[in-house]
Amino acid sequence: MFESALVSGLLTLVVLVAFMVACPVLCFFFSIFSDSININGVFEKIGISFVSLIFIPFVLFFKIIDAITSPFIEPRMKHAIANVNSLRASD
């Protein structure tokens, strides 16, 4: 879409700044709204449903991917992953 790395970098910066500003503002307004109109814990139920529908399938999907790909990892890499703390260089 964009031919220049400068334009792509600027677009990335604008999007990041927008999210860094928009997300806290939206969270602030949502917290005020949910505190004032939280009828019988409706917002907590929405949050629990959101986590159940979105995050749990992602976690399960990546655990399945990990289980499928783990036999193809080299034994030296498995050893390094298992002993990450003992293999660190001591200064």
C-alpha positions as CSV (number, residue, x, y, z in Angstrom):
1,M,0.0,0.0,0.0
2,F,2.6,2.5,1.1
3,E,5.9,2.6,-0.8
4,S,7.9,4.5,1.8
5,A,9.2,3.1,5.1
6,L,8.8,6.6,6.5
7,V,5.1,6.7,5.7
8,S,4.7,3.2,7.1
9,G,6.6,4.1,10.3
10,L,4.5,7.3,10.7
11,L,1.3,5.4,10.2
12,T,2.4,2.8,12.8
13,L,3.3,5.6,15.3
14,V,-0.1,7.3,14.7
15,V,-2.0,4.0,15.3
16,L,0.0,3.2,18.4
17,V,-0.5,6.7,19.9
18,A,-4.2,6.5,19.1
19,F,-4.5,3.2,20.9
20,M,-2.4,4.4,23.8
21,V,-4.8,7.4,24.2
22,A,-8.1,5.8,23.2
23,C,-7.8,2.6,25.3
24,P,-7.4,4.3,28.7
25,V,-10.1,6.9,27.9
26,L,-12.5,4.1,26.9
27,C,-11.6,2.1,29.9
28,F,-12.2,5.1,32.1
29,F,-15.6,5.9,30.6
30,F,-16.6,2.2,30.7
31,S,-15.7,2.0,34.4
32,I,-17.9,5.0,35.2
33,F,-20.7,3.6,33.0
34,S,-20.5,0.1,34.5
35,D,-20.4,1.5,38.1
36,S,-23.5,3.6,37.6
37,I,-25.6,1.2,35.6
38,N,-24.5,-2.3,36.7
39,I,-27.8,-4.0,37.0
40,N,-27.5,-7.4,38.8
41,G,-23.9,-7.8,37.7
42,V,-24.6,-7.6,33.9
43,F,-21.2,-6.3,33.1
44,E,-19.4,-9.0,35.0
45,K,-21.4,-11.6,33.1
46,I,-20.5,-9.9,29.8
47,G,-16.8,-10.0,30.9
48,I,-17.0,-13.7,31.8
49,S,-18.7,-14.6,28.6
50,F,-16.1,-12.6,26.6
51,V,-13.3,-14.5,28.2
52,S,-15.0,-17.8,27.7
53,L,-15.8,-17.2,24.1
54,I,-12.6,-15.4,23.0
55,F,-9.6,-16.2,25.2
56,I,-10.1,-19.9,26.2
57,P,-10.4,-21.1,22.5
58,F,-7.1,-19.3,21.7
59,V,-5.3,-20.9,24.6
60,L,-6.6,-24.3,23.7
61,F,-5.7,-23.8,20.0
62,F,-2.1,-22.9,20.9
63,K,-1.8,-25.8,23.3
64,I,-2.9,-28.1,20.5
65,I,-0.3,-26.5,18.2
66,D,2.3,-26.9,20.9
67,A,1.4,-30.6,21.4
68,I,1.6,-31.2,17.6
69,T,4.9,-29.5,17.1
70,S,6.7,-30.6,20.2
71,P,7.9,-33.9,18.8
72,F,9.8,-32.0,16.1
73,I,11.9,-30.0,18.5
74,E,15.6,-31.0,18.7
75,P,16.7,-32.8,21.9
76,R,19.3,-30.1,22.5
77,M,16.6,-27.4,22.3
78,K,14.3,-29.3,24.7
79,H,17.3,-29.6,27.1
80,A,17.9,-25.8,26.8
81,I,14.3,-25.0,27.4
82,A,14.0,-27.3,30.4
83,N,17.2,-26.0,32.0
84,V,17.0,-22.3,31.1
85,N,18.0,-21.0,34.5
86,S,21.0,-23.3,34.9
87,L,22.3,-22.6,31.4
88,R,22.5,-18.8,31.9
89,A,26.0,-17.4,31.9
90,S,27.2,-16.3,35.3
91,D,29.0,-13.0,35.5
